[in-house]
């Protein structure tokens, strides 16, 4: 009976999650196209993109983490039917994200010389500087876009950000083609062409989303009365939710970055195999991300309505849906582990390494999907402090030591590195679910 009621929630969960999944997948594919296009220029340009994006990705984790605070607060206000509070959260969120964009741009601009101290080829670092300057500036419109996106997500209007994202992604690819190679009337800008395409597409993405949202009659009140000054209480609330969320993303992003570094110590073939397996896992991870955001929206909405039993039921339905989907992906990874790497490369040794990693990836993505879904539900409950500590312990006190110890060439090598990921993500999923159960039980007792 309980199983049937969970399954009955699947269509509504998927309807909210699908636009988010599609938008996330679009970003992954644009990154892939960027690499393919730049790869035709040679090894140095491709290395430049990879190195420059290392700094940018960490900035993105911070900025997007802060923006995630907007969604549960807007969803809760909608559940309470408190329009005025929802409007204040939205407008203060735009201010916060705008400031974050400027701060992140300044940080990258002035910290990029650190690349010289990462033991990278000087020729690569020098080419990375102009690329980084432009991409760093593009974080300003991207962070403002995030504010509008998370606001719309909080109102369960997830499809509008998807429209803007997909249009901008297509524009990005087209501009890349013209600006990288100097096609038609455009100059050949190579690496800088990628950066300029990114900047233009992010500005267009922001303008499109604002236009779409302002065109909806039901949303016009949110734009009609602009705040004259920052609401200190709401701004502090946004920061108190956003900062721990940013740390959660940094802790998880950091452990995956660490695997890239550890894989590099085992040789070029292992590093390439590691990148292939990570790329494949990232494509399936977008499903869990979409359902994780759905968990935030629906849990926060039920919290606002004070319907805590329904809230628990909806959250569990999302966790169960993630589990089923990730099991299907796991089976695909295991069955086609020798075939999937061939889409990337024809080197037999790399394919063998990647095939071994995909077996572990098949298992860890189940844990990874569950932990991101549970984190989303906890975010909807506005419980972020304890989950942040859980993420740190799981990834860096449990997962990373396993990766480091067993990832040595004389032990399990590349499989040992990913064994650490499996251990850390599984520990995270288990501890986060226990935390979710404790918090929900506390709410049920109060109601």
Secondary structure, 3 states (H helix, E strand, C coil): CHHHHHHHHHHHHHHHHHHHHHHHHHHHHHHHHHHHHHHCCCHHHHHHHHHHHHHHHHHHHHHHHHHHHHHHHHHHHHHHCCHHHHHHHHHHHHHHHHHHHHHHHHHHHHHHHHHHHCCCCHHHHHHHHHHHHHHHHHHHHHHHHHHHHHHHHHCCCCHHHHHHHHHHHHHHHHHHHHHHHCCCCCCCCCHHHHHHHHHHHHHHHHHHHHHHHHHCHHHHHHHHCCCCCCCHHHHHHHHHHHHHHHHHHHHHHHHHHHHHHHHHCCCHHHHHHHHHHHHHHHHHHHHHHHHHHHHHHHHHHHHHHCCHHHHHHHHHHHHHHHHHHHHHHHHHHHHCHHHHHHHCCCCHHHHHHHHHHHHHHHHHHHHHHHHHHHHHHHHHCCCCHHHHHHHHHHHHHHHHHHHHHHCCCCCCCHHHHHHHHHHHHHHHHHHHHHHHHHHHHHHHHHC
